[in-house]
Amino acid sequence: MNPYIYLRALKHAEHTVFCVQDGQKTYFDSQFNRVVAYSSGQQVKRSILQTLTDELNVQMAPITFNYNITAKKELENKEPWSPCDPNYIDQLIGGWMRAGDGPTKKRRSPLSISAMRPLHPLLAGVDKENLTFDRSDRPDNHPVNVRMAGNDKLLTEEEIEEFLQTNERTLPRRNWIPDNARTSGLFVYDIAIDLRTLFSVSTNQHEPEISKEMIETLKSKGWMESKNVFGECLVLPKAERDKVIPALAKALINWRITSNQARTFSLMETLAIAISDNANTLAGAIRAKLIDDGEKPKAKPIVDEAAGADLFITLPCANYIVTETESADALQKAEAKLVELMNTFDYENQL
């Protein structure tokens, strides 16, 4: 059996923001000379893990944040520490890296996750708008502080009025927030699941994933000693796998970017899911076709059930793509397919 499951999903985003720390993330598509938006694979992964832990009603692993106090009495940010504990489901599925307190321990996540990017550069766009933080309708309820530059002392009301009259100025209760980028369009993300390491943790101590103490702890909790192509390993007990697999299938399909500010909320509804053990079939199942109409190129989104992948098409997909096979339970069927594929793999007897 092919030890990989490949998944491609098509989503629709409407006037929203994928990342708000530095504004909308974008990159330049050199073929079509367009700036397009994306959500990083790391953000998609974090959203999936958040959905997974919420579904299982468990906490994420505690991360230790480290700081040094420098000679100048300043705080210096150091490498955070992961517990490297596969008892936490976000650690088992998401992987970890810990350095700086003994041998470096690292586990590669069994999920390889792409960025969420436009299905085609011509099928998504970025626009900008100027926002306001406005309380000018009720000025008496919102005080204004005024300081002279370089001085922390507040001006009195009389000093403020004198300045405004002398300089013919006003003090509105309004702040402009310029050039806020938003994106809309059709976006895809791809995920590869490595079943060989999905529920298996290496016990190799030359390049350790976990400590010797953790190995004994896992054994005491029923983890089974086994072997895969990477060497000796411990496998999560079947009873625990039976809990995780349905939750993971749901998280892979139903995650949402939860870091959006409320004013840019978008359903980011899933339009189609393609699942296969052959990555090449995904690109054909959910794709775009370039059309040259003589004036400027256009792109047509396509979902193709004959491309070789199992394809699940939701009702909202018909808003954007001509299709006759959309169904209300498409996402539930996609979840069931993922559960079937993950349950079929023999995790204890890989060799």
C-alpha positions as CSV (number, residue, x, y, z in Angstrom):
1,M,0.0,0.0,0.0
2,N,1.2,3.5,-0.8
3,P,2.1,5.1,2.6
4,Y,1.0,8.5,1.5
5,I,-2.4,10.2,1.3
6,Y,-2.6,13.4,-0.8
7,L,-5.3,16.0,-0.4
8,R,-6.1,19.1,-2.3
9,A,-8.9,21.5,-1.2
10,L,-10.5,24.5,-3.0
11,K,-11.7,27.3,-0.9
12,H,-13.4,30.6,-1.6
13,A,-12.3,33.7,0.3
14,E,-14.2,37.0,0.2
15,H,-12.7,40.4,1.1
16,T,-10.7,39.0,4.0
17,V,-7.2,38.9,5.5
18,F,-5.2,35.7,5.9
19,C,-2.5,37.3,8.2
20,V,-2.9,40.4,10.2
21,Q,0.5,41.0,11.9
22,D,2.0,42.9,9.0
23,G,-1.1,43.1,6.8
24,Q,-2.1,40.7,4.1
25,K,0.8,38.5,2.9
26,T,1.4,38.7,-0.9
27,Y,3.8,37.5,-3.5
28,F,4.4,38.6,-7.1
29,D,3.5,36.2,-9.9
30,S,6.0,36.9,-12.6
31,Q,4.1,35.0,-15.4
32,F,1.0,37.0,-15.1
33,N,2.5,40.2,-13.5
34,R,0.1,40.2,-10.6
35,V,0.4,40.6,-6.8
36,V,-1.5,37.7,-5.2
37,A,-2.4,36.9,-1.6
38,Y,-1.5,33.7,0.3
39,S,-1.7,32.1,3.7
40,S,1.6,30.4,4.7
41,G,1.8,26.7,5.2
42,Q,2.7,27.4,8.8
43,Q,-0.5,29.3,9.4
44,V,-2.6,26.6,7.7
45,K,-0.9,24.0,9.9
46,R,-1.5,26.0,13.0
47,S,-5.2,26.3,12.1
48,I,-5.5,22.5,11.5
49,L,-3.9,21.7,14.8
50,Q,-6.2,24.2,16.6
51,T,-9.2,22.5,15.0
52,L,-7.9,19.1,15.9
53,T,-7.4,19.9,19.6
54,D,-10.7,21.6,19.7
55,E,-12.4,18.6,18.3
56,L,-10.8,16.3,20.8
57,N,-11.3,18.8,23.6
58,V,-7.7,18.7,24.7
59,Q,-5.1,21.4,25.3
60,M,-2.2,22.2,23.1
61,A,1.2,21.3,24.4
62,P,2.7,23.9,26.8
63,I,5.6,25.8,25.1
64,T,8.3,27.3,27.4
65,F,9.4,30.8,26.3
66,N,13.0,31.7,27.3
67,Y,14.5,35.1,27.9
68,N,18.0,36.3,29.0
69,I,18.6,39.5,30.9
70,T,21.5,41.3,29.2
71,A,24.2,43.4,30.9
72,K,22.1,46.5,29.8
73,K,19.1,45.0,31.8
74,E,17.2,44.3,28.6
75,L,15.2,41.2,27.8
76,E,16.7,39.0,25.1
77,N,14.4,36.6,23.3
78,K,15.8,33.1,23.1
79,E,14.6,29.8,21.5
80,P,11.2,28.6,22.8
81,W,11.2,25.0,24.1
82,S,8.8,22.4,23.0
83,P,8.1,19.5,25.5
84,C,8.8,16.9,22.8
85,D,5.9,14.9,24.2
86,P,3.8,12.9,21.7
87,N,1.1,12.5,24.4
88,Y,0.0,15.9,23.3
89,I,-1.8,15.4,20.0
90,D,-0.6,18.7,18.4
91,Q,3.0,17.5,19.1
92,L,2.5,14.0,17.6
93,I,0.8,15.4,14.5
94,G,2.6,18.8,14.3
95,G,6.2,17.7,15.2
96,W,8.7,19.6,17.3
97,M,12.2,21.0,17.6
98,R,14.1,21.7,20.8
99,A,17.7,22.8,21.2
100,G,19.7,24.4,23.8
101,D,19.2,22.2,26.8
102,G,21.1,19.0,26.0
103,P,20.9,16.9,22.7
104,T,18.7,18.5,20.1
105,K,15.4,16.7,19.7
106,K,13.4,17.1,16.6
107,R,10.4,15.3,15.0
108,R,9.3,16.1,11.4
109,S,5.6,16.4,11.2
110,P,3.9,13.6,9.3
111,L,1.9,16.3,7.5
112,S,3.5,18.3,4.7
113,I,1.4,21.4,4.1
114,S,1.5,23.9,1.3
115,A,0.7,27.5,1.4
116,M,-2.9,28.4,0.6
117,R,-2.6,30.3,-2.6
118,P,-4.7,31.3,-5.6
119,L,-6.0,28.4,-7.8
120,H,-4.7,30.6,-10.6
121,P,-3.3,34.2,-10.4
122,L,-6.2,35.5,-12.5
123,L,-8.8,33.9,-10.1
124,A,-7.8,36.0,-7.0
125,G,-7.1,39.6,-6.3
126,V,-5.8,42.0,-3.7
127,D,-7.4,45.4,-3.0
128,K,-6.7,48.1,-0.5
129,E,-8.9,50.3,1.6
130,N,-8.5,53.1,4.1
131,L,-10.1,52.3,7.4
132,T,-11.1,54.6,10.3
133,F,-11.3,54.3,14.0
134,D,-14.1,56.8,14.4
135,R,-15.8,58.1,17.6
136,S,-16.6,61.6,16.2
137,D,-20.4,61.1,16.5
138,R,-20.1,61.4,20.4
139,P,-17.2,63.8,21.1
140,D,-18.2,64.6,24.6
141,N,-17.9,61.0,25.7
142,H,-14.3,60.5,24.3
143,P,-11.6,62.7,25.8
144,V,-8.5,63.9,23.8
145,N,-5.0,64.2,25.3
146,V,-2.5,66.6,23.7
147,R,1.2,66.8,24.5
148,M,3.9,68.9,23.1
149,A,6.5,66.8,21.3
150,G,9.3,65.7,23.6
151,N,7.2,66.5,26.8
152,D,5.0,64.1,28.7
153,K,3.0,66.9,30.3
154,L,-0.6,67.2,29.1
155,L,-1.9,70.5,27.8
156,T,-4.8,72.0,29.7
157,E,-8.2,72.5,28.0
158,E,-7.5,76.2,27.8
159,E,-4.1,75.6,26.2
160,I,-5.7,73.2,23.7
161,E,-8.4,75.7,22.7
162,E,-5.8,78.5,22.3
163,F,-3.7,76.3,20.0
164,L,-6.7,75.3,17.9
165,Q,-7.9,78.9,17.5
166,T,-4.5,80.3,16.8
167,N,-3.7,77.7,14.2
168,E,-7.2,77.2,12.8
169,R,-7.2,73.5,13.5
170,T,-9.6,70.9,14.9
171,L,-9.2,67.7,17.0
172,P,-11.6,65.1,15.6
173,R,-12.1,61.8,17.4
174,R,-11.0,59.9,14.4
175,N,-7.9,57.9,13.3
176,W,-7.3,56.9,9.7
177,I,-5.7,53.5,9.0
178,P,-4.5,53.6,5.4
179,D,-3.7,51.0,2.8
180,N,-5.3,47.9,4.4
181,A,-5.0,45.0,2.0
182,R,-7.9,42.5,1.5
183,T,-8.1,39.5,-0.8
184,S,-10.9,37.7,-2.6
185,G,-11.0,34.7,-4.9
186,L,-10.5,31.0,-5.3
187,F,-7.6,29.4,-3.3
188,V,-6.2,25.9,-2.9
189,Y,-4.0,24.1,-0.4
190,D,-2.3,20.7,-0.6
191,I,-1.5,18.3,2.1
192,A,0.6,15.1,2.1
193,I,0.1,12.6,5.0
194,D,3.0,10.2,5.7
195,L,1.2,7.2,7.3
196,R,4.5,5.6,8.2
197,T,5.2,8.3,10.9
198,L,1.6,9.5,11.5
199,F,1.3,7.6,14.8
200,S,4.9,6.3,15.1
201,V,7.7,8.0,17.1
202,S,11.4,7.0,16.5
203,T,13.4,5.6,19.4
204,N,16.7,6.2,17.7
205,Q,19.0,8.0,20.2
206,H,21.6,9.0,17.6
207,E,19.3,11.6,16.2
208,P,16.6,11.6,18.9
209,E,13.0,12.5,18.6
210,I,12.4,11.8,22.3
211,S,14.5,11.2,25.4
212,K,15.1,7.8,27.0
213,E,12.8,8.8,29.8
214,M,10.0,9.6,27.4
215,I,10.5,6.2,25.7
216,E,9.8,4.5,29.1
217,T,6.9,6.7,29.8
218,L,5.2,5.9,26.4
219,K,5.8,2.2,27.0
220,S,4.1,2.4,30.3
221,K,1.1,4.0,28.6
222,G,0.7,1.1,26.1
223,W,2.7,2.4,23.1
224,M,3.8,-0.7,21.1
225,E,7.4,-1.4,20.1
226,S,7.7,-1.8,16.4
227,K,9.8,-1.0,13.4
228,N,9.3,1.0,10.2
229,V,11.6,2.0,7.3
230,F,13.2,4.6,9.5
231,G,14.1,2.1,12.3
232,E,12.9,1.2,15.7
233,C,9.8,3.1,16.9
234,L,6.9,3.2,19.3
235,V,3.3,3.2,17.9
236,L,0.3,4.9,19.5
237,P,-2.2,2.3,20.8
238,K,-5.1,1.5,18.6
239,A,-7.7,2.7,21.0
240,E,-6.1,6.2,20.9
241,R,-5.7,6.1,17.1
242,D,-9.5,5.4,16.9
243,K,-10.1,8.7,18.7
244,V,-7.6,10.7,16.7
245,I,-8.3,9.6,13.2
246,P,-11.9,10.9,12.8
247,A,-10.9,14.2,14.5
248,L,-7.8,14.6,12.2
249,A,-9.9,13.9,9.1
250,K,-12.4,16.6,10.2
251,A,-9.6,19.1,11.0
252,L,-7.9,18.6,7.6
253,I,-11.0,19.6,5.8
254,N,-12.9,21.9,8.2
255,W,-10.2,24.2,9.6
256,R,-10.6,27.9,9.6
257,I,-8.1,30.8,10.0
258,T,-9.0,31.9,13.4
259,S,-6.6,34.9,13.7
260,N,-8.7,37.2,11.5
261,Q,-10.0,40.4,13.1
262,A,-13.8,40.3,13.2
263,R,-14.3,43.0,10.5
264,T,-12.7,40.8,7.9
265,F,-14.4,37.5,8.7
266,S,-15.0,35.3,5.7
267,L,-16.6,31.8,5.8
268,M,-13.8,30.6,3.5
269,E,-16.2,27.9,2.5
270,T,-14.7,24.7,1.0
271,L,-15.9,24.2,-2.6
272,A,-14.2,20.9,-3.4
273,I,-11.9,18.2,-2.0
274,A,-9.7,15.8,-4.0
275,I,-8.1,12.8,-2.3
276,S,-5.7,10.3,-3.8
277,D,-2.6,8.2,-3.2
278,N,-1.1,9.8,-6.4
279,A,-0.2,13.4,-6.0
280,N,-0.3,14.0,-9.8
281,T,-4.0,13.3,-10.0
282,L,-4.8,16.2,-7.5
283,A,-3.5,18.8,-9.9
284,G,-5.9,17.5,-12.6
285,A,-8.9,17.1,-10.3
286,I,-8.9,20.7,-9.2
287,R,-7.3,23.1,-11.7
288,A,-7.8,26.1,-13.9
289,K,-7.7,26.5,-17.7
290,L,-6.1,29.5,-19.3
291,I,-8.4,31.0,-22.0
292,D,-7.2,33.6,-24.5
293,D,-10.2,35.5,-25.8
294,G,-8.2,37.9,-28.0
295,E,-8.1,40.8,-25.6
296,K,-6.5,39.6,-22.4
297,P,-6.1,36.1,-20.9
298,K,-8.7,34.7,-18.5
299,A,-8.8,31.6,-16.3
300,K,-11.6,29.2,-15.9
301,P,-11.8,27.1,-12.7
302,I,-12.4,23.3,-13.3
303,V,-13.2,20.4,-11.0
304,D,-12.8,17.1,-12.9
305,E,-14.1,13.8,-11.6
306,A,-12.3,11.9,-14.4
307,A,-8.8,13.1,-13.4
308,G,-8.1,10.0,-11.2
309,A,-8.7,11.3,-7.7
310,D,-11.7,10.9,-5.4
311,L,-13.5,14.2,-5.8
312,F,-16.1,15.7,-3.4
313,I,-18.0,18.8,-4.5
314,T,-20.0,21.0,-2.1
315,L,-23.1,23.0,-2.9
316,P,-21.4,26.4,-2.8
317,C,-19.1,25.2,-5.6
318,A,-21.9,25.8,-8.1
319,N,-21.6,29.5,-7.4
320,Y,-18.3,29.6,-9.2
321,I,-17.9,26.5,-11.3
322,V,-20.4,24.7,-13.6
323,T,-21.0,21.3,-12.1
324,E,-23.8,18.8,-11.9
325,T,-22.5,16.6,-9.0
326,E,-22.4,18.9,-6.0
327,S,-23.9,17.5,-2.8
328,A,-24.9,18.7,0.7
329,D,-22.9,15.9,2.3
330,A,-19.7,16.2,0.2
331,L,-17.5,17.2,3.1
332,Q,-18.8,14.3,5.3
333,K,-18.0,11.9,2.5
334,A,-14.5,13.4,2.2
335,E,-14.0,12.9,5.9
336,A,-15.2,9.3,5.7
337,K,-12.7,8.6,2.8
338,L,-9.8,10.0,4.8
339,V,-10.9,7.9,7.8
340,E,-11.0,4.8,5.7
341,L,-7.6,5.4,4.2
342,M,-6.0,6.1,7.6
343,N,-7.7,3.1,9.2
344,T,-6.5,0.7,6.4
345,F,-2.8,1.3,7.1
346,D,-1.1,-1.3,9.3
347,Y,0.8,0.9,11.7
348,E,2.1,-1.9,14.0
349,N,3.4,-4.1,11.2
350,Q,4.9,-1.9,8.6
351,L,7.8,-4.2,7.8
